[in-house]
Amino acid sequence: MLFRFCLYGFLKNQRYFEPFFMLALLAHGLNFFEIGLLYACRSLTLNVLEIPSGVIADQWGRRASMIGSFAAYIISFLMFAFVDQFAWLMLAMVLYGVGDSFRTGTHKAMIFQWLKNQGRADERTQVYGFTRSWSQYGSAVSALIAAAFVIASGDYRSVFLAATLPYFLNIVNFLGYPADVDGAGGNRQKDKQRESSQGGSSSRLSAIPGAVWQLLGSTLLTIRHAWQHRQLRGLIVQSMAWEGVFAAIKDYLQPALLAVVLLTLGTSQQLSVNSNANADVPAVTQTKLSLDAASGASAGVVLTISLTYTALFLLSGWASRSAHKWVSRAGSHARASQRLWWASIGLYVVLGLSDLLSWTLLVVCAFVLLAILENVWRPILISRFDDHAAAHLGATILSIESQWQRLATLIVAPLVGWSIDTIARNGGPGHLWPIGVIGALAGLAAIPLNSSK
């Protein structure tokens, strides 16, 4: 099963569009605020579906939930590949959010369920970090493949289309998961299906209202359990401050990288300005790469971004596998989290000051180091949730955590985009320093909630 878990992570991260996602949206003529709205749309979808999807996974089968998730992803990728209008891009983001909502928390719960069944629950941090590292290795490989697609095809859409194949293969992978990772709910659902099949279609229909009320009741009980538990409540708020903010700002590495490449290679003349772009926003937001394979400058930009992401994902994979070592050295999960918090605050300060001083390379380094720390933080946080949450509520608690995390992203993403566009219009120094301010303030607010238990 470890092989299947790692294969899941590897295939899941074959998102060939990821290193160029924000640049692709900028190429559509969007500004940072509009991009922030797209990110907020995905987060809103998650906020609506996150808790019900976790309850559905716990009660009706986690494998079926994962298959439905990846089907939604595939439809979303096809839309990104073939549509241009902002409204259709919003719908694609909604479907992306549907996929995320039925995936987040569910697969982690399947891993933890398998470990408990095997009597290896004390290996949570090590095993989850190991499987997460394969996700990052998958991202590293995908970044190189993405560069080849973009240069060869001359079209960002090719990477969205190509991403549908590994996601279909992951659906095949889920079909090989054993039934016992579905949890008790999956077994109860099988019993219900067996009974309803004997009673005919009328029995199946009559069971729907009861299932709906059971779903709502389970959701409310889980929310109450989470918020009455001081440690769980503190962990949820920390997740909002760390991961909610990081999800909103991480893709700004791409325009920062683009700026570094332009300054280093002096290729600004190789960029074509989008005539539909807003003249008041930064120059980097008005440009789109010429993706002609014959253009050496464009190929250089694409390869530089791709290689940077490859290195980032490899380092992130190493960080995930080393998360348990951070805990061992710190002496506890809480102390390890405390050290990570102070490190992240320092990096956000460096990012903001470097942007104000036009030290763009340091801005890129800060983004990269924040991404690496994220992959140390996540396995530690998940293990802390598993320590405090009731076993039968595993997927639902993690879904609640993801929902509140996305609520933070829903607020922060448009705010960051609006701030960057506003600074550019007013001619202020730097463009990305609001990211540093927001990240540092969030960290300072979250540190007091880091319980020693």
C-alpha positions in Angstrom: 0.0 0.0 0.0 2.9 2.4 0.6 3.6 2.1 -3.2 0.0 3.0 -4.0 0.0 5.9 -1.6 3.3 7.2 -3.1 1.9 6.6 -6.6 -1.2 8.6 -5.7 1.0 11.6 -4.6 3.3 11.3 -7.7 0.4 11.3 -10.2 -1.6 13.9 -8.3 1.2 16.4 -8.7 1.5 15.9 -12.5 0.0 19.4 -12.8 2.0 20.5 -15.8 0.4 23.9 -15.6 1.6 24.6 -12.0 4.9 26.4 -12.8 3.2 28.7 -15.3 -0.3 29.0 -13.8 -0.2 32.7 -12.8 1.7 33.6 -15.9 -1.0 31.9 -18.0 -3.7 33.9 -16.3 -1.7 37.1 -16.8 -1.4 36.1 -20.5 -5.2 36.2 -20.6 -5.0 39.9 -19.8 -6.0 39.6 -16.1 -4.5 41.7 -13.4 -3.5 40.5 -10.0 -6.9 41.4 -8.4 -8.8 39.4 -11.0 -6.5 36.5 -10.4 -7.1 36.9 -6.7 -10.8 36.7 -7.4 -10.3 33.4 -9.2 -8.4 32.0 -6.3 -11.1 33.2 -4.0 -13.7 31.5 -6.1 -12.0 28.2 -5.7 -11.7 28.8 -1.9 -15.4 29.7 -1.7 -16.3 26.4 -3.4 -14.2 24.6 -0.9 -15.8 26.4 2.0 -19.2 25.3 0.8 -18.3 21.7 0.2 -15.4 21.0 2.5 -17.2 19.7 5.6 -20.0 17.7 3.8 -17.3 16.1 1.5 -15.4 14.9 4.6 -18.5 13.5 6.2 -19.5 11.8 2.9 -16.0 10.3 2.7 -16.2 9.0 6.3 -19.7 7.6 6.0 -20.1 6.6 2.4 -16.6 5.5 1.4 -13.4 7.3 0.9 -12.4 5.6 -2.3 -15.6 6.7 -4.1 -15.0 10.2 -2.8 -11.5 10.3 -4.3 -12.7 9.0 -7.7 -15.3 11.7 -7.8 -12.7 14.3 -6.9 -10.4 13.4 -9.8 -13.3 13.3 -12.3 -14.0 16.9 -11.3 -10.4 17.8 -11.8 -10.3 16.3 -15.3 -13.3 18.4 -16.4 -11.7 21.5 -14.9 -8.5 20.9 -16.8 -10.4 20.4 -20.0 -12.1 23.8 -19.5 -8.8 25.6 -18.8 -7.5 24.1 -22.0 -10.3 25.2 -24.3 -12.0 28.4 -22.8 -10.8 32.0 -22.6 -13.7 34.1 -21.1 -13.4 35.1 -17.4 -16.8 33.6 -16.5 -15.8 30.2 -17.9 -12.4 30.4 -16.1 -14.5 31.0 -12.9 -16.5 27.9 -13.6 -13.3 25.9 -14.2 -12.1 27.2 -10.8 -15.3 26.0 -9.2 -14.8 22.5 -10.6 -11.2 22.7 -9.4 -12.6 23.5 -5.9 -15.0 20.6 -6.1 -12.0 18.3 -6.8 -10.1 19.8 -3.9 -13.0 19.5 -1.5 -13.4 15.8 -2.0 -9.7 15.1 -1.9 -8.3 17.2 1.0 -8.3 15.3 4.2 -9.7 12.2 2.7 -6.5 10.6 1.4 -4.7 11.5 4.6 -7.4 9.7 6.6 -7.0 6.7 4.3 -3.3 6.6 5.1 -3.8 6.9 8.8 -6.6 4.3 8.8 -4.2 1.8 7.0 -1.5 2.6 9.6 -3.9 1.9 12.5 -5.0 -1.3 10.8 -1.4 -2.4 10.5 -0.6 -1.4 14.1 1.8 1.3 12.9 0.0 4.5 14.1 3.1 5.8 15.8 4.8 6.1 12.3 2.3 8.8 11.2 4.7 11.7 10.7 7.4 9.5 9.0 5.0 7.7 6.7 3.0 10.8 5.7 6.2 12.8 5.2 7.5 10.0 3.0 4.4 9.8 0.8 4.3 13.6 0.6 7.9 13.6 -0.6 6.8 11.6 -3.6 4.2 14.2 -4.3 7.0 16.8 -4.5 9.1 14.5 -6.6 6.1 14.2 -8.9 6.0 18.0 -9.1 9.7 18.1 -9.9 9.2 15.8 -12.9 6.1 17.6 -14.0 7.9 20.9 -14.1 10.4 19.5 -16.6 7.7 17.9 -18.7 5.7 21.1 -18.6 8.6 23.1 -20.1 8.9 20.6 -22.9 5.1 20.9 -23.6 5.1 24.7 -23.5 8.2 25.1 -25.8 7.2 22.4 -28.2 3.5 23.4 -28.6 3.8 27.2 -28.1 0.6 27.1 -26.1 -0.1 27.0 -22.4 -3.3 25.0 -23.1 -1.3 21.9 -24.0 -0.2 21.5 -20.4 -3.8 21.5 -19.1 -4.8 18.9 -21.6 -1.8 16.7 -20.9 -2.6 16.8 -17.1 -5.8 14.8 -17.7 -3.9 11.6 -18.4 -2.1 11.1 -15.1 -5.3 12.1 -13.3 -7.2 9.3 -15.1 -4.4 6.9 -14.2 -4.9 7.9 -10.5 -8.5 6.9 -10.7 -7.3 3.4 -11.9 -4.9 3.5 -8.9 -7.8 4.1 -6.4 -9.6 1.0 -7.7 -6.8 -1.1 -6.2 -7.1 0.3 -2.7 -8.4 -2.2 -0.1 -11.9 -1.8 1.4 -10.7 -1.4 4.9 -9.3 2.1 4.2 -12.8 3.3 3.6 -13.3 3.4 7.4 -16.4 2.3 9.4 -18.6 4.5 7.3 -17.7 2.8 4.1 -18.7 -0.6 5.6 -22.0 0.9 6.9 -22.7 2.2 3.4 -22.2 -1.2 1.9 -24.7 -2.7 4.4 -27.2 0.0 3.4 -26.6 -0.6 -0.3 -27.2 -4.3 0.3 -30.4 -3.7 2.2 -31.7 -1.2 -0.3 -30.9 -3.5 -3.3 -33.2 -6.1 -1.7 -36.0 -3.6 -1.2 -35.9 -2.1 -4.7 -35.8 1.5 -5.9 -38.6 2.7 -3.4 -36.4 1.6 -0.5 -33.4 3.5 -1.9 -35.5 6.7 -2.4 -37.0 6.5 1.1 -33.5 6.2 2.6 -32.4 9.6 1.1 -34.0 11.9 3.7 -32.5 10.0 6.6 -29.1 10.0 5.0 -29.3 13.8 4.5 -30.2 14.4 8.2 -27.5 12.0 9.2 -25.0 14.0 7.1 -26.1 17.3 8.7 -26.1 15.9 12.2 -22.6 14.4 11.8 -21.3 17.7 10.4 -22.7 19.7 13.3 -21.3 17.3 15.9 -17.9 17.3 14.3 -17.8 21.1 14.2 -18.8 21.2 17.9 -16.1 18.6 18.7 -13.5 20.7 17.0 -14.3 24.1 18.5 -14.8 22.8 22.0 -11.4 21.2 21.9 -8.8 23.9 22.8 -5.9 22.2 21.0 -7.9 21.5 17.9 -9.2 25.0 17.8 -5.7 26.4 18.1 -4.4 24.1 15.3 -7.2 25.2 13.0 -6.3 28.9 13.5 -2.6 28.2 13.0 -3.5 26.4 9.7 -5.4 29.5 8.6 -2.5 31.8 9.4 0.2 29.6 7.8 -1.4 27.6 5.0 -4.3 29.9 4.2 -1.8 32.8 3.6 0.7 30.6 1.8 -1.9 29.3 -0.6 -2.8 32.9 -1.5 0.8 34.0 -2.2 2.8 31.1 -3.3 2.2 31.6 -7.1 3.7 35.1 -6.9 7.0 33.3 -7.2 6.3 33.1 -10.9 6.2 36.9 -11.7 9.1 37.4 -9.4 11.1 34.7 -11.3 10.1 36.3 -14.6 11.4 39.7 -13.3 14.7 38.1 -12.3 15.1 36.4 -15.7 14.4 39.6 -17.5 16.9 41.5 -15.4 19.5 38.8 -15.8 19.1 38.0 -19.5 18.0 41.5 -20.6 15.2 40.0 -22.7 12.4 42.6 -22.0 12.3 43.3 -25.7 11.4 39.7 -26.3 8.2 40.1 -24.5 5.0 41.2 -26.2 2.7 43.5 -24.4 -0.9 42.5 -24.2 -2.8 45.3 -25.8 -5.9 44.5 -23.6 -4.0 44.8 -20.3 -4.5 47.7 -17.9 -1.9 50.3 -18.5 -1.9 51.2 -14.7 -0.7 47.8 -13.5 3.0 46.7 -13.3 4.8 45.9 -16.5 5.2 42.3 -15.5 1.4 41.9 -15.4 1.0 43.4 -18.9 3.3 41.0 -20.6 2.9 37.5 -21.9 5.6 35.2 -23.1 6.1 34.7 -26.8 5.8 30.9 -26.8 7.2 30.4 -30.3 9.5 27.4 -30.0 12.0 29.1 -32.3 12.4 32.0 -29.9 15.5 31.4 -27.9 14.6 34.1 -25.3 11.2 32.7 -24.7 12.7 29.2 -24.3 15.2 30.6 -21.9 12.5 32.1 -19.7 10.4 28.9 -19.7 13.4 26.7 -18.9 14.6 29.0 -16.1 11.2 28.9 -14.5 10.9 25.2 -15.0 14.3 24.4 -13.6 13.7 26.6 -10.6 10.4 24.8 -9.8 12.1 21.4 -10.3 14.8 22.3 -7.7 12.1 23.7 -5.4 10.0 20.5 -5.6 13.0 18.3 -5.0 14.0 20.3 -2.0 10.4 20.2 -0.8 10.4 16.5 -1.1 13.5 16.3 1.0 11.9 18.6 3.5 8.7 16.4 3.8 10.8 13.3 4.4 12.8 15.2 7.1 9.8 16.5 9.0 10.1 13.8 11.7 13.7 14.7 12.2 12.7 18.3 13.0 10.3 16.9 15.6 13.0 14.7 17.1 15.5 17.5 17.3 13.0 20.0 18.8 11.7 17.4 21.3 8.0 17.7 20.4 5.6 18.6 17.7 4.7 21.9 19.4 8.3 23.1 19.8 9.1 22.1 16.2 6.1 24.2 15.1 7.3 27.1 17.2 10.6 27.2 15.5 9.0 26.9 12.1 6.8 29.9 12.9 9.7 32.2 13.7 11.6 31.0 10.6 8.6 31.8 8.4 8.1 35.3 10.0 11.8 36.0 9.3 11.4 35.0 5.7 8.3 37.2 5.2 10.2 40.1 6.6 13.1 39.4 4.2 10.7 39.1 1.3 9.1 42.5 2.0 12.3 44.4 2.7 14.0 42.9 -0.4 11.1 43.9 -2.6 11.2 47.5 -1.3 15.0 47.6 -2.0 14.5 46.0 -5.5 16.6 42.9 -4.5 14.5 40.7 -6.6 16.7 37.6 -6.3 16.3 37.7 -2.5 12.5 37.9 -3.0 12.7 34.7 -5.1 14.9 33.0 -2.5 12.4 33.9 0.3 9.5 32.4 -1.8 11.5 29.2 -2.3 12.4 28.9 1.4 8.9 29.5 2.5 7.7 26.7 0.1 10.3 24.3 1.6 9.2 25.2 5.2 5.6 24.5 4.2 6.6 20.9 3.4 8.1 20.5 6.9 5.1 22.2 8.5 2.3 20.2 6.9 3.3 16.7 8.1 3.8 18.0 11.6 0.5 19.8 11.6 -1.4 16.7 10.3 0.1 14.5 13.0 -0.9 17.0 15.7 -4.5 16.9 14.4 -4.4 13.1 14.5 -3.2 13.2 18.1 -6.2 15.2 19.2 -9.1 14.2 16.9 -11.4 11.2 17.5 -10.4 8.4 15.2 -13.8 8.0 13.5 -13.9 11.7 12.7 -10.5 11.8 11.1 -11.4 12.8 7.5 -14.1 15.2 8.8 -11.8 17.1 11.2 -9.1 17.4 8.4 -11.8 18.7 6.1 -12.8 21.3 8.7 -9.2 22.3 8.9 -9.0 22.7 5.2 -12.2 24.7 5.1 -11.0 27.3 7.6 -7.6 27.4 5.8 -9.4 28.2 2.6 -11.5 30.9 4.3 -8.2 32.7 5.0 -7.2 32.3 1.3 -10.6 33.6 0.3 -9.8 36.8 2.1 -6.1 37.1 1.5 -5.9 36.4 -2.2 -8.0 39.3 -3.5 -6.5 41.6 -0.8 -2.9 40.8 -2.0 -3.9 41.2 -5.6 -5.6 44.5 -5.0 -2.7 45.8 -2.9 -0.2 45.0 -5.6 -2.2 46.7 -8.3 -2.9 49.7 -6.1 0.8 50.2 -5.3 1.7 49.9 -9.0 -0.9 52.6 -9.9 0.4 54.9 -7.3 4.0 54.4 -8.3 5.1 53.2 -4.9 8.4 51.3 -4.3 8.3 47.6 -5.0 5.2 45.6 -5.8 5.2 42.4 -3.7 6.0 43.8 -0.2 2.4 43.5 1.0 2.9 39.7 0.9 5.7 40.1 3.5 3.6 42.3 5.7 0.5 40.0 5.7 2.6 36.9 6.2 4.6 38.3 9.1 1.5 39.7 10.9 -0.4 36.3 10.5 2.6 34.5 12.0 2.9 36.9 15.0 -0.9 36.4 15.6 -0.7 32.6 15.5 2.4 32.0 17.7 0.5 32.5 21.0 -2.0 29.7 19.9 0.8 27.1 19.5 0.0 24.9 22.5 2.9 23.1 24.2 0.8 19.9 24.1 
